[in-house]
Amino acid sequence: MSHLNPGATIGVLGSGQLGRMMAQAATRLGYRVACFSPDASPTPCAQVGAREVTGSYDDLDAVAAFAKSVDVVTFEFENVSAAAAEIAAKYAPVRPGGDVLHITQNRLREKSFLQKIGVPTTTFKAVECATDCEGFIYPAILKTAGFGYDGKGQRKVASASEAQAAFRELGEQPCILEALVDFAYEASIVGARGVDGRFVAYPLVRNDHANHILDLTMAPLNDSADNGEASALAKGIFEALGVVGVLCVELFVASDGRLLVNELAPRPHNSGHWSIEGAATSQFEQQVRAVCGLPLGSTALRAPGVAMANLLGDLWPESGEPNWSAVLGVPGVHLHLYGKTQARPGRKMGHLTALAQTPGTAAECVLNTRRLLTL
């Protein structure tokens, strides 16, 4: 069957907030959702009605049994082994495929792939031993090749000797050196590709980070040239990878206006959360549509400006809860909490979104509202 009708079961590898919001979108359309995760129950995904299976991604028998129990498999977490994706594919369609995960879960493979297909990136070099740090352009960023996000597994280095010391601190595992970019700001574009090859993209957005974690997203980035170029870049990446589903292309907008691809995320992305209220079709519904072989939805904005601000565990007092009443008293601001029981500094606990006449006005609204949480 080329498409799965409502009533089918979508299997999600992972059970965090992305799985939660995907499950909310799926159940609204009449699909059942099952999540597979090594985390203890109840996870954020299971809290919204998904059937939960607890197991290790390395337990291939458990992954196989899970895949047999669903109609299609997708991801909310890309650090799943290629072996797990391969075994799942024996029993259900896996979208996006395990080959996409294999490339995107390793920074060196990802950058090499982008270079091969002619996509502009930062200058980079593979580091497998300390001497590989010599002869590179400094200052730079040394990153572990795999299993890094939100600033984890990376160090800023000013010289080869600093890079060598950082390499040892990171356990002498395979790494990638990336030259620092003189960029004006960071941006991203979320797109989706269907089983039939049709591609759609949301507008290019601006992202502001704090301590290497996304803090604020503003949509759209009102530059038609950048939007067109970013959409074309994304479409080429989707087609070269053969992606079916949602993928985010993270970008640097250089001071001279060039767009440089930083990383790929083959799943709904934090910088696309604004689409839940801000677009005709959210990125999560788009993922459901794509992996089930349904027509993709419109990415049109519902307002001229939209913004999203993350809520990290730092906002939680040592005892008690943030001031939810103050936030919920602000007209036009939407609160999303992820159901995580333990707040920790740097941990994503939820987000706020607002719609306005300009992206800047929407950003001011969510930032001012977030400040009320600690009053």
C-alpha positions as CSV (number, residue, x, y, z in Angstrom):
1,M,0.0,0.0,0.0
2,S,1.4,3.4,-1.0
3,H,-0.2,5.1,2.0
4,L,-1.4,4.3,5.5
5,N,-4.9,5.4,6.4
6,P,-5.9,6.7,9.9
7,G,-6.1,3.8,12.2
8,A,-2.6,2.6,11.3
9,T,0.1,2.5,14.0
10,I,3.1,4.8,13.7
11,G,6.2,3.5,15.6
12,V,8.5,6.1,17.0
13,L,12.1,5.3,18.0
14,G,12.5,7.7,20.9
15,S,10.0,9.0,23.4
16,G,10.9,12.6,24.3
17,Q,9.2,15.9,23.6
18,L,9.5,15.5,19.8
19,G,7.8,12.1,20.0
20,R,5.2,13.7,22.3
21,M,4.3,16.5,19.9
22,M,4.4,14.0,17.0
23,A,2.0,11.7,18.8
24,Q,-0.4,14.7,19.5
25,A,-0.5,15.5,15.8
26,A,-0.9,11.8,14.9
27,T,-3.7,11.1,17.2
28,R,-5.6,14.2,16.1
29,L,-5.5,12.7,12.6
30,G,-6.7,9.3,13.9
31,Y,-3.5,7.4,13.9
32,R,-2.2,5.2,16.8
33,V,1.3,5.7,18.1
34,A,3.8,3.4,19.8
35,C,7.1,4.6,21.1
36,F,10.3,2.6,21.8
37,S,12.7,4.0,24.3
38,P,15.3,2.9,26.9
39,D,13.9,5.5,29.3
40,A,11.7,4.6,32.2
41,S,7.9,5.1,31.9
42,P,6.0,7.3,31.7
43,T,8.0,9.2,29.1
44,P,6.8,12.5,27.5
45,C,5.5,10.6,24.5
46,A,3.7,7.9,26.5
47,Q,1.9,10.6,28.6
48,V,-0.2,11.6,25.6
49,G,-1.5,8.2,24.9
50,A,1.2,6.4,23.0
51,R,1.8,2.8,23.7
52,E,5.2,2.5,25.2
53,V,7.8,-0.2,24.8
54,T,10.9,0.0,27.0
55,G,14.1,-1.5,25.7
56,S,17.6,-0.8,24.5
57,Y,18.2,0.4,20.9
58,D,21.0,-2.2,20.9
59,D,18.6,-5.0,21.7
60,L,17.9,-6.0,18.1
61,D,15.3,-8.6,19.1
62,A,13.3,-6.0,21.0
63,V,13.6,-3.6,18.1
64,A,12.4,-6.3,15.7
65,A,9.4,-7.2,17.8
66,F,8.5,-3.5,18.0
67,A,8.7,-3.1,14.3
68,K,6.5,-6.1,13.8
69,S,3.8,-4.5,15.9
70,V,3.6,-1.2,13.9
71,D,2.8,-0.2,10.3
72,V,5.7,2.3,9.8
73,V,8.7,3.3,11.8
74,T,10.1,6.8,12.2
75,F,12.5,8.7,14.6
76,E,12.4,11.5,17.1
77,F,16.0,10.8,18.1
78,E,18.7,10.2,15.5
79,N,21.3,8.5,17.7
80,V,19.9,5.1,17.0
81,S,22.3,2.5,15.7
82,A,22.3,1.7,12.0
83,A,21.8,-2.0,13.0
84,A,18.6,-1.1,14.8
85,A,17.2,0.8,11.8
86,E,18.3,-2.1,9.5
87,I,16.5,-4.7,11.6
88,A,13.4,-2.6,11.8
89,A,13.3,-2.2,8.0
90,K,12.8,-6.0,7.7
91,Y,9.4,-5.7,9.2
92,A,8.1,-2.2,8.5
93,P,8.9,0.8,6.3
94,V,11.5,3.0,8.0
95,R,11.1,6.7,7.1
96,P,13.6,8.4,6.8
97,G,15.7,5.3,6.1
98,G,18.6,4.0,8.1
99,D,21.1,5.3,5.5
100,V,20.0,8.8,6.3
101,L,20.6,8.2,10.0
102,H,24.0,6.7,9.3
103,I,25.1,9.9,7.5
104,T,23.5,12.5,9.8
105,Q,24.4,11.0,13.2
106,N,28.1,11.5,12.5
107,R,29.4,15.0,11.9
108,L,32.3,13.8,9.7
109,R,30.2,11.6,7.5
110,E,27.6,14.4,7.3
111,K,30.1,17.2,6.3
112,S,31.8,14.8,3.8
113,F,28.5,14.0,2.3
114,L,27.5,17.7,2.0
115,Q,30.9,18.5,0.5
116,K,30.5,15.7,-2.1
117,I,27.1,17.1,-3.3
118,G,28.5,20.6,-3.5
119,V,26.7,22.1,-0.5
120,P,28.7,25.0,1.1
121,T,29.9,24.2,4.6
122,T,32.6,25.4,7.0
123,T,36.2,24.3,6.4
124,F,36.7,21.0,8.3
125,K,39.2,18.3,8.9
126,A,39.0,14.7,10.4
127,V,40.8,14.1,13.6
128,E,41.7,10.5,14.5
129,C,44.9,11.2,16.4
130,A,46.5,14.2,18.1
131,T,48.8,15.0,15.3
132,D,45.8,15.5,13.0
133,C,45.2,18.8,14.8
134,E,48.3,20.3,13.2
135,G,48.2,22.3,10.0
136,F,44.6,23.6,10.4
137,I,43.1,27.1,10.5
138,Y,42.7,28.4,14.0
139,P,40.7,29.4,16.0
140,A,38.4,26.5,15.5
141,I,35.9,24.2,17.1
142,L,36.8,20.6,17.9
143,K,33.7,18.3,18.0
144,T,33.2,14.6,18.6
145,A,32.2,13.1,15.3
146,G,29.2,11.4,16.9
147,F,26.6,11.7,19.6
148,G,26.7,15.5,20.3
149,Y,23.9,18.1,20.6
150,D,23.2,21.3,22.4
151,G,27.0,22.1,22.7
152,K,27.9,18.7,24.1
153,G,31.1,17.1,23.0
154,Q,32.8,20.2,21.6
155,R,35.5,22.6,22.6
156,K,36.6,26.0,21.2
157,V,40.4,25.9,20.5
158,A,42.8,28.7,19.5
159,S,45.8,26.6,18.4
160,A,47.0,23.1,17.5
161,S,48.2,22.5,21.1
162,E,44.8,23.5,22.5
163,A,43.1,21.2,20.0
164,Q,45.3,18.3,21.0
165,A,44.6,18.9,24.7
166,A,40.8,19.1,23.9
167,F,41.1,15.9,21.9
168,R,42.5,14.1,24.9
169,E,39.8,15.6,27.1
170,L,37.2,14.2,24.7
171,G,38.6,10.7,25.2
172,E,40.6,10.6,22.0
173,Q,37.6,9.4,20.0
174,P,37.1,10.4,16.4
175,C,36.5,14.1,16.1
176,I,36.1,16.8,13.5
177,L,37.8,20.2,13.5
178,E,35.7,23.0,12.0
179,A,37.0,26.5,11.3
180,L,35.2,29.3,13.1
181,V,32.9,31.2,10.8
182,D,32.4,35.0,10.9
183,F,28.6,34.8,10.8
184,A,26.0,37.5,11.3
185,Y,23.5,35.0,12.8
186,E,22.4,31.4,12.8
187,A,19.3,30.3,10.9
188,S,17.5,27.1,9.9
189,I,15.0,25.8,7.4
190,V,12.7,22.8,8.1
191,G,11.4,20.9,5.1
192,A,9.5,17.7,4.3
193,R,9.6,15.3,1.4
194,G,6.8,12.8,0.7
195,V,6.9,9.2,-0.5
196,D,6.1,10.6,-4.0
197,G,9.2,12.9,-3.9
198,R,7.2,16.1,-3.4
199,F,9.1,18.7,-1.3
200,V,7.8,21.6,0.8
201,A,9.7,24.0,3.0
202,Y,8.8,26.3,5.8
203,P,10.3,29.8,5.8
204,L,13.9,30.4,6.8
205,V,14.0,31.4,10.4
206,R,16.5,33.1,12.7
207,N,17.8,31.3,15.7
208,D,19.5,32.9,18.8
209,H,21.4,30.6,21.1
210,A,22.5,30.8,24.8
211,N,25.2,28.5,26.1
212,H,25.0,26.5,22.8
213,I,21.3,25.8,23.4
214,L,18.6,27.3,21.2
215,D,16.9,30.1,23.1
216,L,14.7,32.0,20.6
217,T,13.5,31.4,17.0
218,M,11.9,34.1,14.9
219,A,9.9,33.4,11.7
220,P,10.1,34.3,9.0
221,L,13.5,35.7,8.1
222,N,12.3,38.4,5.8
223,D,14.8,38.1,3.0
224,S,13.4,36.6,-0.2
225,A,16.9,35.9,-1.6
226,D,18.0,34.0,1.5
227,N,14.7,32.1,1.6
228,G,14.9,31.1,-2.0
229,E,18.6,30.0,-1.7
230,A,17.9,28.1,1.6
231,S,14.9,26.3,0.2
232,A,16.9,25.3,-2.9
233,L,19.8,24.0,-0.7
234,A,17.4,22.0,1.4
235,K,15.6,20.5,-1.6
236,G,18.9,19.3,-3.0
237,I,19.9,17.8,0.3
238,F,16.6,16.0,0.7
239,E,16.8,14.6,-2.8
240,A,20.5,13.5,-2.5
241,L,19.7,11.7,0.8
242,G,16.4,10.3,-0.4
243,V,14.7,11.6,2.7
244,V,11.0,10.7,3.4
245,G,9.9,12.8,6.3
246,V,10.9,16.0,8.0
247,L,14.5,17.3,8.2
248,C,16.0,20.5,9.5
249,V,19.0,22.2,7.8
250,E,20.9,24.3,10.3
251,L,22.8,27.2,8.7
252,F,25.2,30.0,9.4
253,V,24.4,33.3,7.6
254,A,27.9,34.6,7.1
255,S,28.7,38.3,7.4
256,D,29.1,38.5,3.6
257,G,25.6,37.0,3.1
258,R,26.7,33.5,2.2
259,L,24.7,30.5,3.6
260,L,26.8,27.8,5.1
261,V,25.2,24.5,6.2
262,N,26.2,23.6,9.8
263,E,24.3,20.5,10.6
264,L,21.3,18.3,9.5
265,A,18.7,16.9,11.8
266,P,16.5,14.1,10.1
267,R,13.4,14.7,12.3
268,P,11.2,17.6,13.5
269,H,13.5,20.2,15.1
270,N,13.4,22.6,18.1
271,S,13.6,25.6,15.6
272,G,10.3,24.4,14.0
273,H,8.2,24.3,17.1
274,W,6.7,27.7,16.2
275,S,4.9,25.9,13.4
276,I,2.4,24.4,15.8
277,E,0.5,27.7,16.1
278,G,2.3,29.6,13.4
279,A,1.8,27.6,10.2
280,A,-1.1,26.0,8.4
281,T,0.5,22.6,9.0
282,S,2.8,22.0,11.9
283,Q,6.2,20.2,11.4
284,F,4.8,17.3,13.5
285,E,1.7,16.8,11.3
286,Q,4.0,17.1,8.3
287,Q,6.1,14.2,9.6
288,V,2.9,12.1,10.1
289,R,1.7,13.0,6.6
290,A,5.1,12.2,5.0
291,V,5.8,8.9,6.7
292,C,2.3,7.7,6.1
293,G,2.4,8.5,2.4
294,L,-0.2,11.2,2.6
295,P,-0.2,14.5,0.7
296,L,2.0,17.1,2.4
297,G,0.3,20.1,4.0
298,S,0.6,23.8,3.4
299,T,3.6,25.6,5.1
300,A,1.9,29.0,4.9
301,L,2.2,31.3,7.9
302,R,-0.9,32.2,10.0
303,A,0.6,35.6,10.9
304,P,3.2,37.9,9.5
305,G,5.5,37.2,12.5
306,V,5.9,34.2,14.8
307,A,8.4,33.5,17.6
308,M,9.3,30.7,20.0
309,A,11.2,30.8,23.2
310,N,12.5,27.7,25.0
311,L,11.9,27.1,28.6
312,L,14.9,25.4,30.3
313,G,15.1,23.8,33.7
314,D,17.0,26.9,34.9
315,L,13.6,28.6,35.2
316,W,12.4,26.2,37.9
317,P,12.9,27.3,41.5
318,E,14.7,24.8,43.9
319,S,11.3,24.0,45.3
320,G,8.0,24.6,43.6
321,E,7.0,25.6,40.1
322,P,7.4,28.6,37.9
323,N,4.7,31.2,37.9
324,W,2.4,29.5,35.4
325,S,-0.6,31.7,36.3
326,A,1.3,34.8,35.1
327,V,2.1,33.3,31.8
328,L,-1.3,31.9,31.2
329,G,-2.8,35.3,31.8
330,V,-1.0,36.8,28.8
331,P,-3.3,36.9,25.8
332,G,-2.1,35.3,22.6
333,V,0.8,33.4,24.2
334,H,0.8,29.6,23.9
335,L,2.5,27.4,26.5
336,H,3.8,23.9,25.7
337,L,5.2,21.8,28.5
338,Y,6.8,18.4,27.8
339,G,5.8,16.5,31.0
340,K,9.3,16.0,32.3
341,T,9.3,15.3,36.0
342,Q,12.8,16.6,36.8
343,A,14.0,20.1,35.9
344,R,17.7,20.5,35.4
345,P,19.8,23.4,34.2
346,G,20.0,23.3,30.4
347,R,17.2,20.7,30.1
348,K,14.4,21.6,27.6
349,M,11.2,21.6,29.6
350,G,8.8,23.4,27.3
351,H,8.4,26.4,25.1
352,L,6.3,29.5,24.4
353,T,5.0,30.8,21.1
354,A,3.3,34.0,20.0
355,L,2.0,35.4,16.7
356,A,2.2,39.1,15.8
357,Q,2.5,41.6,13.0
358,T,6.3,41.2,12.8
359,P,8.8,38.5,14.0
360,G,10.4,41.1,16.3
361,T,7.1,42.0,18.0
362,A,6.4,38.3,18.5
363,A,9.9,37.7,20.0
364,E,9.4,40.6,22.4
365,C,6.1,39.1,23.5
366,V,7.5,35.6,24.3
367,L,10.7,37.0,26.0
368,N,8.7,39.3,28.2
369,T,6.2,36.5,29.0
370,R,9.1,34.2,29.9
371,R,10.4,36.7,32.4
372,L,7.1,36.4,34.3
373,L,7.8,32.8,35.2
374,T,10.4,33.8,37.8
375,L,8.4,36.7,39.3
